Each structure stands twice: as C-alpha cells, then as structure tokens.
Amino acid sequence: MKANIIYIESHAKSREAAQNCLQSCEKFGIIDAELVSGITPASLGDIEERYPIKPVPNSRAYAYETEQQPMYHTKKSCFINHILFWERVVATNESMIFLEHDAVCIREYDYPEFDEVLVLNLDAAFRHNKNLWKKHAYSYIYKDEQTTVRPLVSSLKYWKENKFKDGYLIPGTAAYAITPKGASRLLDSIWINGWDQSDFFINTKNVNIEYADPQYFEFSGPNMSTSKGFK
C-alpha cells in the first residue's frame, strides 16, 4: 500500500520528522511510502484558485473565515493537502495511507481490511493531545491485543449546529488509511456541503470510519503544532 508523508519543506524539524517517519514505514513493511511537500499558507494562493471551496455553514472553518481568524489560511492549507491526497487515491483507484510528518510506524503493517477510512493511531492520538485525553480518555474500546478493526465510537463528537452534528470525530489526522470509495465520498461532500477543519470534516456523518486495534502508528515526539502556524 502506498503512503504519502506530508511535511513542510521550509521547516527543519518537519523535514527531520518526515525522514524518521519514512524510515519507520520501510522498517515495518510499508515500502511504497514517499515524502510529499505540503501546501502551506505561503503556497496557498495559486492552488486556492483551483479549489473555490466554501466552508460548511456554522462550522469551525466558517468561523475562521467570517471572523477573519489568523488560523484560517493555515487550516485551509491543511485541508487542501487532504483534498490532493484523496484525489490521488481516486485517480489510482488504490487504497492509500495519509501520514503527517511526526507519525512513526511501530509494528508490521499487515493490511487489515476496512470499508472507507481506517484510523491507524487512535489511542496515541487521544493521548498525544492533553485536552482530548482529559475529556475523552477511555471513552473508546482499545484492548491492544489481537489485531482487529473496530467502528469508531467515542465521546468525541461534532458539536456544531449543522448536518454533521453528533458525528463521531477522529482525534487528529496524523495517520489514516482510505479507500477509493471513502475518498470519493469525502470529495463529493466538499462540493455538496463545503469544507471544515480536517479532523472535523472526517466524521461519521460524512464517511464510514473504523480504527485499528492495536494501532500501527504513534508520534515521534511532542506536537509541533504546525496546524496553528509556524515561523
């Protein structure tokens, strides 16, 4: 299975983490992994014209845009990286893995079967974010025993008043696999419903989400928080 590792070319720690991610993938059987230089606010202008997408009404992205919040362009850049990835999945008609630079593979990837989206680091993602862990610790099943795929259910839900309300959310987008069917559904939803922050848009009202137990990925270090901007 192919994997795209998204990193920030102008960010030294991002480049270093991405190389570490690549090496871990190769070590554990994901031999067709490649580094992909991601879209950032600095490179958003030209590509934004190709994707005249509107935010979902009453969404986090809508608030970023209408209130002119400083993270708007950063969050939109992140989202377009997912659009480009989903388009690759559909174009090749192959399931692929999306990885952020600081993901690290921790065990052999044995190609579990799944329907649309498979979160590859659910437990690590909850634990990596102190606020999420404080609010949602142990609200999901995670046994870390025999490999299985579980439907996503936790106390982390979409709470904004729009059509995604009460959909289960993923705790970040650092490591997930997606099928062409799942990618097509998400791409269609953008033009029908609009876009939102990536880990809000990928919700169970939009696409079927499962997660791997035990997980395949953790994090290589502290959160670099590049989705909140960087120098």
C-alpha positions as CSV (number, residue, x, y, z in Angstrom):
1,M,0.0,0.0,0.0
2,K,1.3,3.5,-0.9
3,A,1.7,6.1,1.8
4,N,2.1,9.8,1.5
5,I,4.0,11.6,4.2
6,I,3.1,15.2,4.3
7,Y,5.8,17.6,5.6
8,I,6.7,21.3,5.5
9,E,9.7,21.9,3.2
10,S,10.7,25.2,5.0
11,H,10.5,23.7,8.5
12,A,13.7,21.9,9.6
13,K,12.0,19.8,12.3
14,S,9.3,18.8,10.0
15,R,11.8,17.6,7.4
16,E,13.7,15.6,10.1
17,A,10.5,14.1,11.5
18,A,9.3,13.1,8.0
19,Q,12.5,11.3,7.3
20,N,12.1,9.4,10.6
21,C,8.5,8.5,9.6
22,L,9.7,7.3,6.2
23,Q,12.3,5.0,7.8
24,S,9.8,3.6,10.2
25,C,7.4,2.8,7.4
26,E,10.1,1.0,5.4
27,K,11.1,-1.0,8.6
28,F,7.6,-2.3,9.1
29,G,6.6,-3.2,5.6
30,I,5.2,0.0,4.1
31,I,7.8,0.0,1.4
32,D,5.9,2.3,-1.1
33,A,6.0,5.4,1.2
34,E,7.0,8.8,-0.2
35,L,7.6,12.3,1.1
36,V,5.2,14.9,-0.2
37,S,5.9,18.6,0.4
38,G,2.7,20.0,1.8
39,I,0.7,23.1,0.9
40,T,1.2,25.9,3.4
41,P,-0.2,29.5,3.7
42,A,2.7,30.7,1.7
43,S,1.9,28.4,-1.2
44,L,-1.9,28.5,-0.9
45,G,-2.7,31.4,-3.3
46,D,-2.4,29.7,-6.7
47,I,-3.9,26.4,-5.6
48,E,-6.7,28.1,-3.8
49,E,-7.9,29.4,-7.1
50,R,-8.2,25.8,-8.4
51,Y,-10.4,24.9,-5.4
52,P,-13.0,27.6,-4.8
53,I,-14.5,25.7,-1.8
54,K,-16.8,27.3,0.7
55,P,-16.9,26.4,4.4
56,V,-19.7,24.3,5.9
57,P,-22.3,26.7,7.3
58,N,-21.9,27.2,11.1
59,S,-18.7,25.2,11.1
60,R,-15.2,25.9,12.6
61,A,-14.0,26.7,9.1
62,Y,-16.9,29.2,8.7
63,A,-15.9,30.9,11.9
64,Y,-12.3,31.1,10.8
65,E,-13.3,32.8,7.6
66,T,-16.1,35.1,8.7
67,E,-14.3,36.2,11.8
68,Q,-11.0,36.6,9.9
69,Q,-9.2,34.5,12.5
70,P,-5.4,34.2,11.9
71,M,-5.5,30.4,11.6
72,Y,-7.9,30.5,8.6
73,H,-5.2,30.1,5.9
74,T,-3.3,27.5,7.9
75,K,-6.3,25.4,8.4
76,K,-7.3,25.7,4.8
77,S,-3.8,24.8,3.7
78,C,-4.0,21.6,5.8
79,F,-7.4,20.7,4.3
80,I,-6.2,21.1,0.7
81,N,-3.4,18.7,1.5
82,H,-6.1,16.1,2.2
83,I,-8.0,17.1,-1.0
84,L,-4.9,16.5,-3.1
85,F,-4.3,13.2,-1.3
86,W,-7.9,12.0,-1.8
87,E,-7.7,12.9,-5.5
88,R,-4.6,10.7,-5.8
89,V,-6.4,7.8,-4.2
90,V,-9.3,8.1,-6.6
91,A,-7.1,8.6,-9.6
92,T,-5.0,5.5,-8.9
93,N,-8.1,3.5,-7.6
94,E,-5.9,2.2,-4.8
95,S,-6.3,2.5,-1.0
96,M,-3.5,4.7,0.4
97,I,-2.2,5.9,3.8
98,F,-2.0,9.6,4.8
99,L,0.7,10.4,7.3
100,E,1.7,13.6,8.9
101,H,5.4,14.3,9.4
102,D,5.6,13.3,13.1
103,A,3.8,9.9,12.8
104,V,6.0,6.9,13.3
105,C,5.2,3.2,12.5
106,I,5.6,0.9,15.5
107,R,4.6,-2.5,14.1
108,E,4.4,-4.6,10.9
109,Y,1.6,-3.3,8.7
110,D,-0.5,-6.4,7.9
111,Y,-3.0,-4.7,5.6
112,P,-6.2,-5.0,7.6
113,E,-9.5,-4.9,5.6
114,F,-11.7,-1.9,6.1
115,D,-14.5,-0.1,4.3
116,E,-13.7,3.6,3.8
117,V,-11.5,5.2,6.5
118,L,-9.2,3.4,9.0
119,V,-7.6,5.4,11.8
120,L,-4.1,3.9,12.4
121,N,-3.2,5.7,15.6
122,L,-6.4,6.3,17.6
123,D,-5.1,5.6,21.1
124,A,-1.9,7.5,20.6
125,A,-3.8,10.5,19.1
126,F,-6.1,10.8,22.1
127,R,-3.2,10.5,24.5
128,H,-1.0,13.0,22.5
129,N,-3.4,15.8,23.0
130,K,-3.8,16.6,26.7
131,N,-7.1,18.4,26.2
132,L,-8.6,15.5,24.3
133,W,-7.3,12.9,26.7
134,K,-8.7,14.9,29.7
135,K,-12.1,15.0,28.2
136,H,-12.4,11.7,26.3
137,A,-10.0,9.2,28.0
138,Y,-11.2,5.6,27.9
139,S,-14.4,6.6,26.1
140,Y,-13.5,4.1,23.3
141,I,-12.6,0.4,23.3
142,Y,-8.9,-0.3,22.9
143,K,-7.5,-3.6,24.1
144,D,-4.1,-3.7,22.3
145,E,-4.3,-7.4,21.9
146,Q,-5.2,-9.4,18.7
147,T,-5.5,-7.3,15.6
148,T,-9.0,-6.2,14.9
149,V,-10.8,-3.3,13.2
150,R,-13.5,-1.5,15.2
151,P,-16.2,1.0,14.3
152,L,-15.3,4.5,15.6
153,V,-17.3,5.3,18.7
154,S,-16.1,7.6,21.5
155,S,-17.3,10.7,23.4
156,L,-15.6,12.9,20.9
157,K,-18.4,14.2,18.6
158,Y,-19.1,17.0,16.2
159,W,-20.9,19.6,18.3
160,K,-21.5,22.5,15.9
161,E,-25.1,23.0,14.8
162,N,-25.0,21.8,11.2
163,K,-25.7,18.5,9.4
164,F,-22.5,16.9,10.8
165,K,-23.7,17.3,14.4
166,D,-23.2,14.2,16.6
167,G,-21.0,12.5,14.1
168,Y,-18.0,10.8,15.7
169,L,-14.7,12.7,15.1
170,I,-11.2,11.4,14.7
171,P,-8.7,12.8,17.2
172,G,-6.4,14.3,14.5
173,T,-5.3,13.3,11.0
174,A,-1.8,12.1,11.7
175,A,-2.3,8.6,10.4
176,Y,-5.2,7.1,8.5
177,A,-5.8,4.8,5.5
178,I,-8.6,5.4,3.0
179,T,-10.1,3.5,0.2
180,P,-11.2,5.0,-3.2
181,K,-14.8,4.7,-2.0
182,G,-14.1,6.7,1.1
183,A,-12.0,9.3,-0.8
184,S,-14.8,9.7,-3.4
185,R,-17.4,10.3,-0.6
186,L,-15.3,13.0,1.0
187,L,-14.5,14.7,-2.2
188,D,-18.2,14.7,-3.2
189,S,-19.1,16.1,0.3
190,I,-16.8,19.1,-0.2
191,W,-18.8,20.3,-3.2
192,I,-22.2,19.5,-1.7
193,N,-21.6,20.6,1.9
194,G,-18.5,22.7,2.0
195,W,-15.2,22.2,3.9
196,D,-14.3,22.2,7.6
197,Q,-11.1,21.7,9.6
198,S,-9.7,18.4,8.6
199,D,-10.4,16.4,11.7
200,F,-13.9,17.8,11.9
201,F,-14.7,17.1,8.2
202,I,-13.6,13.5,8.5
203,N,-16.6,12.4,10.7
204,T,-19.0,9.5,10.7
205,K,-21.8,11.6,9.2
206,N,-19.6,12.1,6.2
207,V,-17.8,8.7,5.8
208,N,-17.6,5.3,7.5
209,I,-14.7,5.4,10.0
210,E,-13.0,2.4,11.7
211,Y,-9.9,2.2,13.7
212,A,-7.1,-0.4,14.1
213,D,-6.6,-2.1,17.5
214,P,-3.7,-2.4,18.2
215,Q,-2.6,0.8,16.4
216,Y,0.1,0.9,13.8
217,F,1.4,4.4,14.5
218,E,2.4,6.6,17.4
219,F,4.2,10.0,17.4
220,S,7.9,10.6,17.2
221,G,7.9,13.5,19.8
222,P,5.9,16.4,21.2
223,N,3.3,18.0,19.0
224,M,4.9,20.6,16.7
225,S,1.5,22.4,16.4
226,T,2.3,23.4,12.8
227,S,-1.5,23.5,12.1
228,K,-1.6,26.5,14.4
229,G,1.0,28.3,12.4
230,F,4.8,28.4,12.4
231,K,7.8,30.6,11.7
